[in-house]
Amino acid sequence: MSINKSLVVVSQPHPQASIFSPTSLPILKGGELENQLCGSCAVILAEGVSAGTLRSTFSVPFQLLIQCPQCRVYNALPAQVGH
């Protein structure tokens, strides 16, 4: 059974944010028991991918966001953030 985690919605992206704007879902697929959901409409954005895996995989200078193709809001993905 999968665990569903809602991502945090970001109303105003940082000017230097890294943004995924997918046209189809899910944007990421893995074999773990955790799904990352849009914090607004609850569609699965990352299926079978844990927050820990996202954090260890992605490194960005400011923010890592995914724009939900269904409701168009920005969701913060867990990532290593550093300058």
MOPAC internal coordinates of N, CA, C and O (Angstrom, degrees):
PM7 1SCF
backbone

  N    0.0000 0     0.00 0     0.00 0    0    0    0
  C    1.4454 1     0.00 0     0.00 0    1    0    0
  C    1.5347 1   109.37 1     0.00 0    2    1    0
  O    1.2310 1   120.28 1   -48.52 1    3    2    1
  N    1.2950 1   117.08 1   131.48 1    3    2    1
  C    1.4665 1   122.36 1  -178.27 1    5    3    2
  C    1.5180 1   111.76 1   -83.62 1    6    5    3
  O    1.2310 1   121.77 1   -29.43 1    7    6    5
  N    1.3236 1   114.22 1   150.57 1    7    6    5
  C    1.4637 1   122.14 1   174.28 1    9    7    6
  C    1.5166 1   107.30 1  -100.92 1   10    9    7
  O    1.2310 1   120.10 1   -52.91 1   11   10    9
  N    1.3143 1   117.42 1   127.09 1   11   10    9
  C    1.4585 1   121.48 1   178.64 1   13   11   10
  C    1.5206 1   110.23 1   -99.08 1   14   13   11
  O    1.2310 1   120.77 1   -52.59 1   15   14   13
  N    1.3220 1   116.12 1   127.41 1   15   14   13
  C    1.4674 1   122.22 1   179.03 1   17   15   14
  C    1.5174 1   108.85 1  -119.07 1   18   17   15
  O    1.2310 1   120.49 1   -52.54 1   19   18   17
  N    1.3213 1   116.67 1   127.46 1   19   18   17
  C    1.4655 1   121.04 1   177.21 1   21   19   18
  C    1.5242 1   109.69 1   -82.05 1   22   21   19
  O    1.2310 1   120.85 1   -47.16 1   23   22   21
  N    1.3104 1   115.97 1   132.84 1   23   22   21
  C    1.4575 1   121.42 1   176.66 1   25   23   22
  C    1.5278 1   109.79 1   -79.37 1   26   25   23
  O    1.2310 1   121.02 1   -20.16 1   27   26   25
  N    1.3067 1   115.65 1   159.84 1   27   26   25
  C    1.4629 1   121.52 1   179.25 1   29   27   26
  C    1.5265 1   109.33 1   -82.06 1   30   29   27
  O    1.2310 1   120.77 1   -51.37 1   31   30   29
  N    1.3189 1   116.12 1   128.63 1   31   30   29
  C    1.4668 1   121.50 1   177.96 1   33   31   30
  C    1.5263 1   108.72 1   -79.98 1   34   33   31
  O    1.2310 1   121.14 1   -43.61 1   35   34   33
  N    1.3319 1   115.42 1   136.39 1   35   34   33
  C    1.4652 1   122.45 1   178.88 1   37   35   34
  C    1.5262 1   107.63 1  -114.67 1   38   37   35
  O    1.2310 1   120.71 1   -60.42 1   39   38   37
  N    1.3190 1   116.24 1   119.58 1   39   38   37
  C    1.4640 1   119.13 1  -176.78 1   41   39   38
  C    1.5206 1   112.60 1   -77.06 1   42   41   39
  O    1.2310 1   120.28 1   145.47 1   43   42   41
  N    1.3178 1   117.08 1   -34.53 1   43   42   41
  C    1.4669 1   120.89 1  -178.44 1   45   43   42
  C    1.5326 1   108.93 1  -131.77 1   46   45   43
  O    1.2310 1   119.82 1   -75.12 1   47   46   45
  N    1.3458 1   117.95 1   104.88 1   47   46   45
  C    1.4602 1   119.64 1   178.87 1   49   47   46
  C    1.5303 1   112.07 1   -63.15 1   50   49   47
  O    1.2310 1   121.01 1   -32.49 1   51   50   49
  N    1.3188 1   115.67 1   147.51 1   51   50   49
  C    1.4585 1   121.55 1   173.05 1   53   51   50
  C    1.5306 1   107.48 1   -60.71 1   54   53   51
  O    1.2310 1   118.96 1   -37.18 1   55   54   53
  N    1.3318 1   119.59 1   142.82 1   55   54   53
  C    1.4690 1   121.50 1  -179.37 1   57   55   54
  C    1.5306 1   113.83 1   -55.82 1   58   57   55
  O    1.2310 1   120.19 1   153.48 1   59   58   57
  N    1.3262 1   117.24 1   -26.52 1   59   58   57
  C    1.4614 1   120.24 1  -179.60 1   61   59   58
  C    1.5268 1   112.38 1  -108.96 1   62   61   59
  O    1.2310 1   120.25 1  -157.24 1   63   62   61
  N    1.3273 1   117.13 1    22.76 1   63   62   61
  C    1.4591 1   121.44 1   179.32 1   65   63   62
  C    1.5228 1   110.44 1   -66.51 1   66   65   63
  O    1.2310 1   121.26 1   -31.97 1   67   66   65
  N    1.3195 1   115.20 1   148.03 1   67   66   65
  C    1.4654 1   121.89 1   171.17 1   69   67   66
  C    1.5223 1   105.83 1   -91.55 1   70   69   67
  O    1.2310 1   120.35 1   -56.17 1   71   70   69
  N    1.3430 1   116.93 1   123.83 1   71   70   69
  C    1.4624 1   120.35 1  -172.89 1   73   71   70
  C    1.5258 1   110.49 1  -125.87 1   74   73   71
  O    1.2310 1   121.25 1   -54.15 1   75   74   73
  N    1.3412 1   115.22 1   125.85 1   75   74   73
  C    1.4640 1   121.82 1   169.11 1   77   75   74
  C    1.5194 1   106.15 1   -88.73 1   78   77   75
  O    1.2310 1   120.33 1   -47.58 1   79   78   77
  N    1.3271 1   116.97 1   132.42 1   79   78   77
  C    1.4660 1   121.68 1   174.34 1   81   79   78
  C    1.5247 1   108.31 1  -126.63 1   82   81   79
  O    1.2310 1   120.46 1  -103.26 1   83   82   81
  N    1.3346 1   116.74 1    76.74 1   83   82   81
  C    1.4579 1   119.81 1  -175.90 1   85   83   82
  C    1.5225 1   112.19 1   -72.80 1   86   85   83
  O    1.2310 1   121.55 1   -21.05 1   87   86   85
  N    1.3247 1   114.64 1   158.95 1   87   86   85
  C    1.4601 1   119.74 1   175.79 1   89   87   86
  C    1.5267 1   111.09 1  -106.34 1   90   89   87
  O    1.2310 1   120.58 1   164.71 1   91   90   89
  N    1.3362 1   116.49 1   -15.29 1   91   90   89
  C    1.4574 1   120.12 1   177.52 1   93   91   90
  C    1.5221 1   109.34 1  -134.39 1   94   93   91
  O    1.2310 1   121.18 1   -18.86 1   95   94   93
  N    1.3119 1   115.35 1   161.14 1   95   94   93
  C    1.4607 1   121.10 1  -176.63 1   97   95   94
  C    1.5190 1   111.13 1  -124.56 1   98   97   95
  O    1.2310 1   119.80 1   -24.17 1   99   98   97
  N    1.3024 1   118.00 1   155.83 1   99   98   97
  C    1.4535 1   126.44 1    -7.95 1  101   99   98
  C    1.5208 1   110.51 1   -75.23 1  102  101   99
  O    1.2310 1   120.52 1   -23.56 1  103  102  101
  N    1.3251 1   116.61 1   156.44 1  103  102  101
  C    1.4619 1   120.40 1  -179.65 1  105  103  102
  C    1.5249 1   110.34 1   -73.79 1  106  105  103
  O    1.2310 1   120.44 1   148.21 1  107  106  105
  N    1.3357 1   116.77 1   -31.79 1  107  106  105
  C    1.4577 1   122.29 1   178.16 1  109  107  106
  C    1.5215 1   108.99 1  -130.79 1  110  109  107
  O    1.2310 1   120.85 1   -33.91 1  111  110  109
  N    1.3577 1   115.98 1   146.09 1  111  110  109
  C    1.4587 1   121.54 1   177.29 1  113  111  110
  C    1.5103 1   108.53 1  -135.45 1  114  113  111
  O    1.2310 1   121.18 1   -45.03 1  115  114  113
  N    1.3147 1   115.35 1   134.97 1  115  114  113
  C    1.4447 1   120.47 1   178.38 1  117  115  114
  C    1.5131 1   110.66 1  -142.03 1  118  117  115
  O    1.2310 1   120.66 1    10.87 1  119  118  117
  N    1.3179 1   116.35 1  -169.13 1  119  118  117
  C    1.4546 1   121.10 1  -177.17 1  121  119  118
  C    1.5107 1   114.08 1  -113.29 1  122  121  119
  O    1.2310 1   120.18 1  -163.32 1  123  122  121
  N    1.3202 1   117.25 1    16.68 1  123  122  121
  C    1.4630 1   120.60 1  -179.79 1  125  123  122
  C    1.5308 1   110.61 1   -87.97 1  126  125  123
  O    1.2310 1   120.78 1    -5.61 1  127  126  125
  N    1.3198 1   116.11 1   174.39 1  127  126  125
  C    1.4638 1   121.08 1  -176.66 1  129  127  126
  C    1.5179 1   113.34 1   -98.04 1  130  129  127
  O    1.2310 1   120.21 1  -153.54 1  131  130  129
  N    1.3222 1   117.20 1    26.46 1  131  130  129
  C    1.4681 1   120.74 1  -178.39 1  133  131  130
  C    1.5180 1   109.28 1  -130.16 1  134  133  131
  O    1.2310 1   120.81 1   -44.40 1  135  134  133
  N    1.3153 1   116.06 1   135.60 1  135  134  133
  C    1.4634 1   122.55 1   175.09 1  137  135  134
  C    1.5227 1   108.89 1  -114.61 1  138  137  135
  O    1.2310 1   120.84 1   -36.30 1  139  138  137
  N    1.3231 1   116.01 1   143.70 1  139  138  137
  C    1.4646 1   121.67 1   176.77 1  141  139  138
  C    1.5287 1   107.56 1  -104.69 1  142  141  139
  O    1.2310 1   121.01 1   -59.64 1  143  142  141
  N    1.3276 1   115.68 1   120.36 1  143  142  141
  C    1.4662 1   121.70 1  -175.31 1  145  143  142
  C    1.5134 1   111.66 1  -105.73 1  146  145  143
  O    1.2310 1   120.90 1   -28.50 1  147  146  145
  N    1.3281 1   115.89 1   151.50 1  147  146  145
  C    1.4580 1   121.17 1   172.05 1  149  147  146
  C    1.5241 1   107.88 1   -59.88 1  150  149  147
  O    1.2310 1   120.64 1   -48.00 1  151  150  149
  N    1.3160 1   116.38 1   132.00 1  151  150  149
  C    1.4534 1   121.68 1  -179.73 1  153  151  150
  C    1.5134 1   113.84 1   -70.56 1  154  153  151
  O    1.2310 1   120.15 1   171.45 1  155  154  153
  N    1.3251 1   117.33 1    -8.55 1  155  154  153
  C    1.4580 1   120.99 1  -179.76 1  157  155  154
  C    1.5324 1   112.12 1  -105.68 1  158  157  155
  O    1.2310 1   119.98 1   123.72 1  159  158  157
  N    1.3289 1   117.64 1   -56.28 1  159  158  157
  C    1.4633 1   120.79 1  -174.17 1  161  159  158
  C    1.5283 1   114.47 1  -105.89 1  162  161  159
  O    1.2310 1   120.12 1   175.29 1  163  162  161
  N    1.3358 1   117.38 1    -4.71 1  163  162  161
  C    1.4715 1   124.58 1   174.72 1  165  163  162
  C    1.5290 1   115.12 1    69.55 1  166  165  163
  O    1.2310 1   119.28 1  -164.01 1  167  166  165
  N    1.3142 1   118.98 1    15.99 1  167  166  165
  C    1.4600 1   121.01 1   173.88 1  169  167  166
  C    1.5370 1   107.86 1   -71.02 1  170  169  167
  O    1.2310 1   120.08 1   -31.34 1  171  170  169
  N    1.3308 1   117.45 1   148.66 1  171  170  169
  C    1.4648 1   120.85 1   179.58 1  173  171  170
  C    1.5248 1   109.60 1   -76.14 1  174  173  171
  O    1.2310 1   121.15 1   -61.58 1  175  174  173
  N    1.3338 1   115.40 1   118.42 1  175  174  173
  C    1.4684 1   121.36 1   178.40 1  177  175  174
  C    1.5243 1   111.26 1   -93.65 1  178  177  175
  O    1.2310 1   120.62 1   140.71 1  179  178  177
  N    1.3228 1   116.41 1   -39.29 1  179  178  177
  C    1.4690 1   121.85 1   178.23 1  181  179  178
  C    1.5259 1   107.02 1  -130.56 1  182  181  179
  O    1.2310 1   120.63 1   -67.47 1  183  182  181
  N    1.3196 1   116.40 1   112.53 1  183  182  181
  C    1.4601 1   122.01 1  -175.26 1  185  183  182
  C    1.5255 1   110.31 1   -97.70 1  186  185  183
  O    1.2310 1   120.60 1   -53.23 1  187  186  185
  N    1.3323 1   116.46 1   126.77 1  187  186  185
  C    1.4544 1   120.57 1   178.05 1  189  187  186
  C    1.5137 1   113.76 1    69.62 1  190  189  187
  O    1.2310 1   120.66 1  -151.13 1  191  190  189
  N    1.3357 1   116.34 1    28.87 1  191  190  189
  C    1.4649 1   121.75 1  -178.81 1  193  191  190
  C    1.5299 1   108.63 1  -129.62 1  194  193  191
  O    1.2310 1   120.70 1   -57.48 1  195  194  193
  N    1.3317 1   116.27 1   122.52 1  195  194  193
  C    1.4641 1   120.05 1  -178.50 1  197  195  194
  C    1.5237 1   111.65 1   -82.80 1  198  197  195
  O    1.2310 1   121.30 1   -19.46 1  199  198  197
  N    1.3205 1   115.12 1   160.54 1  199  198  197
  C    1.4666 1   121.22 1   176.07 1  201  199  198
  C    1.5285 1   109.83 1   -60.75 1  202  201  199
  O    1.2310 1   120.32 1   141.37 1  203  202  201
  N    1.3261 1   117.00 1   -38.63 1  203  202  201
  C    1.4634 1   121.12 1   178.90 1  205  203  202
  C    1.5184 1   112.61 1   -62.29 1  206  205  203
  O    1.2310 1   120.34 1   139.53 1  207  206  205
  N    1.3190 1   116.96 1   -40.47 1  207  206  205
  C    1.4675 1   120.86 1   177.41 1  209  207  206
  C    1.5176 1   110.74 1   -65.80 1  210  209  207
  O    1.2310 1   120.38 1   136.87 1  211  210  209
  N    1.3267 1   116.89 1   -43.13 1  211  210  209
  C    1.4642 1   120.13 1   177.86 1  213  211  210
  C    1.5247 1   110.45 1   -60.38 1  214  213  211
  O    1.2310 1   120.75 1   134.67 1  215  214  213
  N    1.3287 1   116.17 1   -45.33 1  215  214  213
  C    1.4641 1   121.14 1  -178.50 1  217  215  214
  C    1.5254 1   111.44 1   -62.87 1  218  217  215
  O    1.2310 1   120.04 1   140.59 1  219  218  217
  N    1.3156 1   117.52 1   -39.41 1  219  218  217
  C    1.4652 1   120.22 1  -178.63 1  221  219  218
  C    1.5315 1   112.59 1   -79.74 1  222  221  219
  O    1.2310 1   120.01 1   162.61 1  223  222  221
  N    1.3188 1   117.58 1   -17.39 1  223  222  221
  C    1.4600 1   121.88 1  -177.46 1  225  223  222
  C    1.5203 1   113.00 1   -91.37 1  226  225  223
  O    1.2310 1   120.29 1   140.48 1  227  226  225
  N    1.3281 1   117.06 1   -39.52 1  227  226  225
  C    1.4556 1   121.29 1  -173.23 1  229  227  226
  C    1.5167 1   112.25 1  -106.99 1  230  229  227
  O    1.2310 1   121.15 1   -45.43 1  231  230  229
  N    1.3250 1   115.40 1   134.57 1  231  230  229
  C    1.4535 1   122.49 1   175.52 1  233  231  230
  C    1.5256 1   107.18 1  -129.86 1  234  233  231
  O    1.2310 1   120.91 1   -55.36 1  235  234  233
  N    1.3199 1   115.86 1   124.64 1  235  234  233
  C    1.4669 1   121.20 1  -176.95 1  237  235  234
  C    1.5236 1   109.70 1  -134.62 1  238  237  235
  O    1.2310 1   119.70 1   -23.50 1  239  238  237
  N    1.3342 1   118.18 1   156.50 1  239  238  237
  C    1.4609 1   120.10 1  -179.99 1  241  239  238
  C    1.5332 1   113.80 1   -71.74 1  242  241  239
  O    1.2310 1   119.27 1   147.86 1  243  242  241
  N    1.3293 1   118.99 1   -32.14 1  243  242  241
  C    1.4612 1   120.28 1  -175.13 1  245  243  242
  C    1.5205 1   112.71 1  -130.41 1  246  245  243
  O    1.2310 1   119.58 1   105.29 1  247  246  245
  N    1.3097 1   118.40 1   -74.71 1  247  246  245
  C    1.4657 1   124.29 1  -176.32 1  249  247  246
  C    1.5082 1   109.17 1  -136.03 1  250  249  247
  O    1.2310 1   120.84 1   -32.45 1  251  250  249
  N    1.3333 1   115.99 1   147.55 1  251  250  249
  C    1.4540 1   121.39 1   171.12 1  253  251  250
  C    1.5234 1   106.47 1  -117.20 1  254  253  251
  O    1.2310 1   120.74 1   -63.30 1  255  254  253
  N    1.3258 1   116.20 1   116.70 1  255  254  253
  C    1.4599 1   121.51 1  -176.40 1  257  255  254
  C    1.5192 1   110.70 1  -122.78 1  258  257  255
  O    1.2310 1   121.51 1   -27.24 1  259  258  257
  N    1.3075 1   114.73 1   152.76 1  259  258  257
  C    1.4586 1   121.22 1   170.98 1  261  259  258
  C    1.5207 1   106.82 1  -124.59 1  262  261  259
  O    1.2310 1   121.20 1   -51.75 1  263  262  261
  N    1.3213 1   115.32 1   128.25 1  263  262  261
  C    1.4612 1   119.56 1   177.89 1  265  263  262
  C    1.5209 1   107.40 1   -91.08 1  266  265  263
  O    1.2310 1   120.63 1   -60.97 1  267  266  265
  N    1.3032 1   116.40 1   119.03 1  267  266  265
  C    1.4533 1   121.62 1  -178.07 1  269  267  266
  C    1.5337 1   109.69 1   -62.94 1  270  269  267
  O    1.2310 1   119.91 1   -55.42 1  271  270  269
  N    1.3407 1   117.78 1   124.58 1  271  270  269
  C    1.4666 1   119.03 1   179.44 1  273  271  270
  C    1.5285 1   112.88 1   -70.80 1  274  273  271
  O    1.2310 1   120.50 1   163.65 1  275  274  273
  N    1.3232 1   116.65 1   -16.35 1  275  274  273
  C    1.4565 1   119.51 1  -179.29 1  277  275  274
  C    1.5314 1   112.62 1   -85.53 1  278  277  275
  O    1.2310 1   120.04 1   130.24 1  279  278  277
  N    1.3480 1   117.53 1   -49.76 1  279  278  277
  C    1.4756 1   119.60 1  -176.16 1  281  279  278
  C    1.5336 1   113.10 1  -113.47 1  282  281  279
  O    1.2310 1   120.27 1   175.39 1  283  282  281
  N    1.3452 1   117.08 1    -4.61 1  283  282  281
  C    1.4693 1   124.81 1   173.21 1  285  283  282
  C    1.5318 1   115.51 1    71.92 1  286  285  283
  O    1.2310 1   118.97 1  -172.24 1  287  286  285
  N    1.3339 1   119.58 1     7.76 1  287  286  285
  C    1.4677 1   119.82 1   176.86 1  289  287  286
  C    1.5250 1   109.22 1   -79.87 1  290  289  287
  O    1.2310 1   121.07 1   -20.24 1  291  290  289
  N    1.3302 1   115.55 1   159.76 1  291  290  289
  C    1.4616 1   122.09 1   177.56 1  293  291  290
  C    1.5255 1   109.00 1   -93.98 1  294  293  291
  O    1.2310 1   120.99 1   -47.50 1  295  294  293
  N    1.3195 1   115.72 1   132.50 1  295  294  293
  C    1.4497 1   123.11 1   177.85 1  297  295  294
  C    1.5209 1   108.97 1  -118.00 1  298  297  295
  O    1.2310 1   120.54 1   -42.95 1  299  298  297
  N    1.3236 1   116.57 1   137.05 1  299  298  297
  C    1.4693 1   121.21 1   178.89 1  301  299  298
  C    1.5328 1   109.19 1   -82.67 1  302  301  299
  O    1.2310 1   121.22 1   -55.54 1  303  302  301
  N    1.3282 1   115.27 1   124.46 1  303  302  301
  C    1.4546 1   120.92 1   174.23 1  305  303  302
  C    1.5159 1   108.94 1   -92.92 1  306  305  303
  O    1.2310 1   119.69 1   -39.25 1  307  306  305
  N    1.3309 1   118.20 1   140.75 1  307  306  305
  C    1.4640 1   119.85 1   175.98 1  309  307  306
  C    1.5305 1   109.73 1   -62.43 1  310  309  307
  O    1.2310 1   120.54 1   -48.18 1  311  310  309
  N    1.3118 1   116.57 1   131.82 1  311  310  309
  C    1.4606 1   121.48 1   179.69 1  313  311  310
  C    1.5274 1   108.86 1  -156.91 1  314  313  311
  O    1.2310 1   121.11 1   -19.53 1  315  314  313
  N    1.3161 1   115.48 1   160.47 1  315  314  313
  C    1.4555 1   119.66 1   171.09 1  317  315  314
  C    1.5180 1   107.11 1   -75.79 1  318  317  315
  O    1.2310 1   120.81 1   -57.72 1  319  318  317
  N    1.3097 1   116.06 1   122.28 1  319  318  317
  C    1.4689 1   120.18 1  -178.26 1  321  319  318
  C    1.5184 1   108.44 1  -113.80 1  322  321  319
  O    1.2310 1   121.23 1   -52.70 1  323  322  321
  N    1.3102 1   115.25 1   127.30 1  323  322  321
  C    1.4476 1   120.08 1   178.51 1  325  323  322
  C    1.5173 1   110.33 1  -164.70 1  326  325  323
  O    1.2310 1   120.90 1   -20.38 1  327  326  325
  N    1.3003 1   115.88 1   159.62 1  327  326  325
  C    1.4633 1   120.01 1  -175.75 1  329  327  326
  C    1.4944 1   110.26 1   -91.59 1  330  329  327
  O    1.2310 1   120.10 1   180.00 1  331  330  329

